[in-house]
Amino acid sequence: MKALYKTSVSAGARLAHRGGAAHAASAAAASRRAARPLAPRQARSIPPPRAPPAAPPRTPRPRPRAAPVAAAAAAASAADGFGAHGGLPAARLRGALARVAAFVESQYLPIALVSALALGAAYPGPGLEAAKLHVPALATFGIFTVQGLQLRRREAAAALTMRREIAYGLAAILLVTPLLGLLVAQLPLQPRPLAFGLGVVCAVPTALACGVAFVQQLGGNVSLALLLTVASNILGIFTMPFVLPHVMAAASIAPQAAAGAGAAVLEPLPFMMQLCQTILLPTAIGACIRGFVPGAAAAIDARRKLMSYLNAAMLASVPWMQISKTASQSMAVDAAGVAATAAAAVGVHVLFLLVNTAACRLLRLGGPDPAAARAARRAVIIASSVKTLPVAVTVLTKLGPLLGEAAVGVAMLPVVLYQLVQIMWESVMVSRWLAGDRAEEGRRAPGGGGGCGCA
């Protein structure tokens, strides 16, 4: 038994020695493999560890200093002339001045006309001196040259297919409203040149600029309005000389002038030639410059506002000189006469609007399409109801030797008043029509339907 035990113990020790040696050999082999460098392919397959991104450096924010800011504000307020309790802030003053400038920019023609009337009545001396230097003739030539420069013939030619609208528009401008002028000239206005001035307004063609501007604001047919403007102002030169003698007779102007001057007879053909020289010739010169000089049309359109200012200044200069002549003589108009003339001008313009609106509806101008009909009718109504101030002023100026400068100066007053009335009235009417269009679109949006809302 002892021998057997010693044998087993020695055998186990030998096995343990062998196992430990094997374990030591495997450990040594593993360490050698770990120390061996990796193959290139294996090195590429194991990504290197990434370093964490560095945090951006934090820049300390400077604290606002209240004292320098308050000091700067106080200095600016002191520089503007307003302290902490000094009254209206500078920002409000600048806003008020900006609103005044915007109003003057949008209403420069009425402001110029009213200023010319007031200046001529209060201080007639400068106007008389300007008239001696032939400024009215130069101003008239400049007015119609500028009008010719601004004529857009190509846009007007786009409406040539609207024959019914063109026919009624020209008939209303050159026939219907002049015939109404025979009734207007019989209004009991005193002195009588006031009624004659309103009759001249009815006889002249449509406005050269403001009518197209109103039609464009309304979304009307601008091409049709341009065509009626250009055609009526050319044809009116040949129709007015035959209408004005009857207007003079209706206003009882010719007998008074005959008693004072000897012969108050207006010959149509010589007067037509004068209008051709005064109106048609400078207009044709301006139109030729625009149409045939390279780059002229683009340069004129880019300076349209400047051209309007220049035209308004020249246009206001003619009534200024005529009113100056009237104020220097014995004929005068009291406040009651001015108020009656203004009321008559409003009534005449409303009459034109009503007549032309009713005719457009009865004749169903514009076609079956509601949108196209509304655009065409509005163009015809506006173009047939507004009257041109430059042509009326030019006609009265040419009648000065026949009627007397004092009578012509008085007749200028209703012409200017009608211009002011139509500008203010059309502005209000445009706003109301646009508000009606928006209301109609709002009614159509939920349920649809609805016809033409043209007035």
C-alpha positions in Angstrom: 0.0 0.0 0.0 2.8 2.5 0.8 4.5 1.6 -2.5 1.2 2.1 -4.4 0.7 5.4 -2.7 4.2 6.7 -3.5 3.7 5.6 -7.1 0.5 7.6 -7.5 1.9 10.6 -5.8 4.9 10.7 -8.0 2.7 10.2 -11.1 0.4 13.1 -10.1 3.4 15.3 -9.5 4.8 14.5 -12.9 1.4 15.3 -14.5 1.1 18.6 -12.6 4.6 19.5 -13.7 3.8 18.7 -17.3 0.5 20.8 -17.1 2.3 23.8 -15.5 5.0 23.6 -18.2 2.3 23.5 -20.9 0.5 26.5 -19.4 3.7 28.4 -19.1 4.5 27.7 -22.8 1.1 28.8 -24.0 1.4 32.1 -21.9 4.8 32.7 -23.4 3.4 32.2 -26.9 0.6 34.6 -26.3 2.9 37.3 -25.0 5.1 36.8 -28.1 2.0 37.2 -30.4 0.9 40.4 -28.5 4.4 41.9 -28.9 4.4 41.1 -32.7 3.2 44.1 -34.9 -0.1 43.9 -36.7 -0.4 43.2 -40.4 -1.3 46.3 -42.5 -4.8 44.9 -43.3 -5.5 44.3 -39.7 -4.2 47.7 -38.7 -6.7 49.3 -41.2 -9.6 47.3 -39.8 -9.2 48.6 -36.3 -10.0 52.4 -36.1 -7.7 54.4 -33.7 -9.4 55.8 -30.7 -10.8 59.4 -31.2 -9.9 62.2 -28.9 -12.9 64.1 -27.5 -13.6 67.5 -29.2 -12.2 70.5 -27.5 -14.8 72.9 -26.1 -14.8 76.4 -27.8 -13.3 79.1 -25.6 -16.0 81.2 -23.9 -15.6 84.9 -24.5 -16.9 86.9 -21.6 -19.6 89.4 -22.6 -19.1 93.0 -21.6 -21.8 94.3 -19.4 -23.8 97.3 -20.9 -22.9 100.5 -19.3 -26.1 102.5 -18.6 -24.4 105.8 -17.9 -22.7 106.3 -21.4 -25.9 105.2 -23.2 -28.0 107.7 -21.3 -25.5 110.4 -21.8 -25.5 109.8 -25.6 -29.3 109.9 -25.7 -29.3 113.1 -23.8 -26.7 114.6 -26.1 -28.7 113.6 -29.2 -31.9 115.0 -27.7 -30.1 118.2 -26.8 -28.7 118.4 -30.3 -32.3 118.0 -31.8 -33.5 120.8 -29.5 -35.7 118.7 -27.3 -34.9 117.8 -23.7 -36.5 115.2 -21.5 -39.5 117.5 -21.1 -39.1 119.8 -24.1 -42.3 119.0 -26.0 -42.7 117.0 -29.2 -40.0 114.3 -29.7 -37.7 114.6 -32.7 -39.0 111.4 -34.2 -42.6 112.7 -34.3 -41.4 115.9 -35.9 -39.6 114.0 -38.6 -42.7 111.8 -39.2 -44.9 114.9 -39.5 -42.5 116.5 -42.0 -42.4 113.2 -44.0 -46.2 113.1 -44.1 -46.3 116.7 -45.3 -43.7 116.0 -48.0 -45.6 113.0 -49.2 -48.9 115.0 -49.4 -47.1 117.7 -51.4 -45.6 115.1 -53.7 -49.0 113.5 -54.4 -51.0 116.7 -54.7 -48.5 119.0 -56.3 -50.8 120.1 -59.1 -53.7 121.3 -57.0 -51.3 123.0 -54.6 -49.6 124.8 -57.6 -53.0 125.9 -59.0 -54.3 127.2 -55.7 -51.0 129.0 -55.0 -51.1 130.6 -58.4 -54.6 131.9 -57.9 -53.9 133.3 -54.5 -50.6 134.9 -55.6 -52.1 136.4 -58.7 -55.0 137.9 -56.8 -52.9 139.2 -53.9 -49.8 140.4 -55.8 -50.7 141.1 -59.4 -47.4 143.0 -60.2 -45.1 140.0 -60.8 -47.7 138.3 -63.0 -48.2 141.4 -65.1 -44.4 141.7 -65.7 -44.2 138.0 -66.6 -47.0 138.5 -69.1 -45.1 141.4 -70.8 -42.2 139.0 -71.4 -44.4 136.6 -73.4 -44.1 133.9 -70.7 -47.7 132.6 -71.5 -46.7 131.7 -75.0 -43.5 130.0 -73.9 -45.3 128.1 -71.1 -48.0 126.9 -73.5 -45.5 125.6 -76.0 -43.6 123.9 -73.1 -46.8 122.3 -71.7 -47.7 120.6 -75.0 -44.2 119.6 -75.8 -44.0 117.7 -72.5 -47.4 116.2 -73.2 -46.1 114.9 -76.5 -43.0 113.5 -74.9 -45.2 111.5 -72.5 -47.6 110.1 -75.2 -47.4 106.3 -75.3 -48.8 105.5 -78.8 -47.9 101.8 -78.8 -50.0 101.1 -75.7 -52.9 103.1 -77.1 -52.8 101.1 -80.3 -53.5 97.9 -78.3 -57.2 99.0 -77.9 -58.0 99.4 -81.6 -60.2 96.3 -81.7 -62.7 97.9 -79.2 -64.7 99.8 -81.8 -67.9 100.3 -79.9 -66.2 101.6 -76.8 -64.0 103.9 -78.9 -67.0 105.2 -80.9 -69.0 106.1 -77.8 -66.0 107.5 -75.9 -65.1 109.9 -78.7 -68.8 110.9 -79.2 -69.2 111.6 -75.5 -66.0 113.6 -75.3 -66.4 115.6 -78.5 -70.2 115.8 -78.9 -72.3 114.9 -75.8 -70.4 116.9 -73.2 -70.0 120.0 -75.5 -73.8 120.0 -76.0 -74.3 119.8 -72.3 -71.9 122.8 -72.1 -74.5 124.9 -74.0 -76.8 124.4 -71.0 -74.1 125.0 -68.5 -73.1 128.3 -70.1 -76.7 129.5 -69.4 -76.3 129.1 -65.6 -77.1 132.4 -63.7 -73.5 133.0 -62.5 -72.2 136.5 -62.1 -70.1 137.9 -63.7 -71.0 136.2 -66.9 -67.4 135.0 -67.8 -67.8 132.5 -65.0 -70.6 130.7 -66.9 -68.6 131.0 -70.1 -65.5 129.4 -68.4 -67.6 126.3 -67.4 -68.9 126.1 -70.9 -65.4 126.1 -72.3 -64.5 123.2 -69.8 -67.4 121.2 -71.3 -66.1 121.8 -74.9 -62.5 120.7 -74.5 -61.2 117.1 -74.8 -60.4 114.6 -72.0 -57.6 115.1 -69.5 -54.2 114.3 -70.7 -52.7 112.7 -67.6 -55.0 112.4 -64.6 -57.7 110.4 -66.5 -55.3 107.6 -67.4 -53.8 107.7 -63.9 -57.3 107.2 -62.4 -58.1 104.3 -64.8 -54.8 102.6 -63.9 -55.6 102.9 -60.2 -59.0 101.3 -60.8 -57.6 98.4 -62.7 -59.4 99.6 -65.9 -58.4 99.2 -69.5 -55.4 101.6 -69.7 -54.9 101.0 -73.4 -58.5 102.1 -74.1 -58.1 105.2 -71.9 -54.8 106.1 -73.7 -56.4 105.8 -77.1 -59.4 108.0 -76.2 -57.0 110.6 -74.7 -54.8 110.8 -77.7 -57.6 110.7 -80.3 -59.8 113.2 -78.6 -57.1 115.7 -78.0 -56.1 115.6 -81.7 -59.7 115.6 -83.0 -60.8 118.3 -80.5 -58.6 120.8 -82.2 -60.9 120.6 -85.3 -64.2 120.4 -83.3 -63.8 123.1 -80.6 -63.7 126.1 -83.1 -67.2 125.2 -84.2 -68.6 124.7 -80.7 -67.1 127.7 -78.9 -69.1 130.3 -80.8 -72.3 128.7 -79.6 -71.0 128.5 -76.0 -70.2 132.3 -76.2 -73.7 133.0 -77.5 -75.3 130.8 -74.7 -73.2 132.7 -72.0 -74.2 136.1 -73.5 -70.5 137.0 -73.9 -70.5 138.1 -77.5 -72.9 141.1 -77.2 -71.0 142.5 -74.2 -67.7 142.2 -76.0 -69.2 143.7 -79.1 -70.4 146.7 -77.2 -66.9 147.2 -75.7 -64.6 146.1 -78.5 -66.6 146.3 -81.7 -66.5 142.8 -83.1 -66.9 139.7 -81.0 -67.1 137.1 -83.7 -65.1 133.9 -83.4 -64.2 132.6 -86.8 -63.8 128.8 -86.7 -61.2 128.2 -89.4 -58.7 130.9 -88.3 -59.1 129.8 -84.7 -58.5 126.2 -85.7 -55.2 127.2 -87.3 -54.2 129.0 -84.1 -54.9 125.8 -82.1 -52.9 123.7 -84.5 -49.9 126.0 -84.1 -50.3 126.2 -80.3 -51.4 122.6 -79.4 -50.8 120.2 -82.3 -47.4 121.4 -83.4 -45.6 121.2 -80.0 -47.4 117.9 -79.2 -46.1 116.5 -82.5 -42.6 117.7 -81.8 -42.6 116.0 -78.4 -44.0 112.8 -79.9 -41.4 112.7 -82.6 -38.6 113.2 -80.1 -40.0 110.3 -78.1 -40.5 108.0 -81.1 -37.5 108.7 -83.2 -34.6 109.7 -80.9 -32.8 106.6 -79.7 -33.1 106.2 -75.9 -35.5 109.2 -75.5 -38.5 107.1 -74.5 -36.6 105.2 -71.8 -35.0 108.5 -70.4 -38.4 110.2 -70.3 -40.2 107.3 -68.6 -37.4 107.2 -66.0 -37.9 110.9 -65.2 -41.7 110.9 -65.4 -42.1 112.5 -62.0 -39.7 115.3 -62.9 -41.6 115.9 -66.1 -44.9 116.1 -64.2 -43.4 118.7 -61.8 -42.2 120.7 -64.8 -45.5 120.5 -66.5 -47.4 121.5 -63.4 -45.2 124.6 -62.9 -45.7 125.7 -66.5 -49.5 125.0 -66.3 -49.9 127.0 -63.1 -48.0 129.9 -64.5 -50.7 130.7 -67.1 -53.7 131.2 -64.7 -51.3 133.1 -62.4 -50.7 135.7 -65.1 -54.3 135.8 -66.2 -55.6 136.3 -62.7 -53.0 139.0 -62.2 -54.4 140.8 -65.2 -57.9 140.5 -63.8 -56.9 141.7 -60.3 -55.3 144.8 -61.8 -58.5 145.8 -63.6 -62.0 146.6 -62.4 -63.6 143.2 -62.9 -63.6 141.1 -59.7 -65.4 138.1 -58.2 -66.8 138.1 -54.7 -66.9 135.1 -52.3 -70.5 134.3 -53.2 -69.6 134.1 -56.9 -66.7 131.8 -56.2 -68.8 129.5 -54.0 -71.6 129.3 -56.6 -69.0 128.5 -59.3 -67.5 125.7 -57.2 -70.9 124.2 -56.6 -71.7 124.4 -60.3 -68.4 122.7 -61.1 -69.3 119.9 -58.8 -72.7 119.6 -60.4 -71.3 119.5 -63.9 -68.8 116.8 -63.1 -71.4 114.7 -61.4 -73.7 115.1 -64.4 -71.0 113.9 -66.7 -70.4 110.8 -64.5 -74.1 110.0 -64.4 -74.7 110.4 -68.1 -71.6 108.3 -69.1 -72.4 105.6 -66.5 -76.0 105.2 -67.8 -74.9 105.1 -71.4 -72.2 102.4 -70.8 -74.8 100.3 -69.1 -77.5 100.8 -71.7 -75.1 100.1 -74.6 -73.6 97.1 -72.7 -70.1 98.2 -73.5 -67.2 95.9 -72.8 -68.6 92.6 -74.0 -70.0 89.5 -72.1 -67.1 88.9 -69.9 -67.7 90.6 -66.5 -64.1 91.5 -65.8 -63.4 92.8 -69.3 -66.6 94.8 -69.3 -65.9 96.4 -66.0 -62.4 97.4 -67.1 -63.7 98.9 -70.4 -66.6 100.7 -68.8 -64.5 102.3 -66.2 -62.0 103.5 -68.8 -64.9 105.0 -70.9 -66.6 106.6 -67.9 -63.4 108.3 -66.5 -62.1 109.4 -69.9 -65.5 110.9 -70.9 -66.0 112.8 -67.6 -62.6 114.4 -66.9 -61.5 117.5 -68.9 -58.1 118.8 -69.8 -56.9 121.9 -68.1 -54.0 122.8 -70.6 -56.3 123.0 -73.6 -59.0 125.0 -71.7 -56.3 127.5 -70.5 -54.9 127.7 -74.0 -58.3 128.3 -75.6 -59.1 131.1 -73.1 -55.6 132.7 -73.7 -56.2 132.8 -77.4 -59.6 134.5 -76.8 -58.0 137.3 -74.8 -57.9 139.8 -77.7 -61.5 139.0 -78.5 -63.1 139.0 -75.1 -60.7 141.2 -73.1 -58.0 140.2 -70.6 -60.2 140.9 -67.6 -63.0 138.6 -68.9 -60.5 135.9 -69.7 -59.0 136.1 -66.2 -62.4 135.6 -64.6 -63.2 132.7 -67.0 -60.0 131.1 -65.8 -61.4 130.7 -62.3 -64.1 128.0 -63.2 -61.5 126.2 -65.3 -59.2 125.8 -62.3 -62.0 125.0 -59.9 -63.3 122.3 -62.2 -59.7 120.8 -62.3 -59.6 120.8 -58.5 -63.1 119.3 -58.2 -62.4 116.5 -60.6 -59.1 115.5 -58.9 -60.7 115.4 -55.5 -63.9 113.7 -56.7 -62.2 111.1 -58.7 -59.8 110.3 -55.8 -62.8 109.6 -53.6 -64.6 107.7 -56.3 -61.6 105.5 -56.9 -61.3 104.7 -53.2 -65.0 103.8 -53.1 -64.9 101.6 -56.2 -61.8 99.8 -54.9 -63.5 99.2 -51.6 -66.6 97.8 -53.4 -64.3 95.5 -55.4 -62.8 94.1 -52.2 -66.2 93.6 -50.7 -67.4 91.8 -53.7 -64.4 89.5 -53.7 -65.1 88.8 -50.1 -68.7 87.8 -50.9 -67.6 85.6 -53.8 -64.9 83.8 -51.8 -67.2 81.6 -49.5 -70.1 80.8 -51.9 -69.0 82.0 -55.3 -71.2 83.6 -57.9 -72.0 87.3 -58.5 -72.0 89.4 -61.6 -70.2 92.5 -62.8 -70.0 95.2 -60.2 -69.1 98.0 -62.6 -70.4 101.4 -61.9 
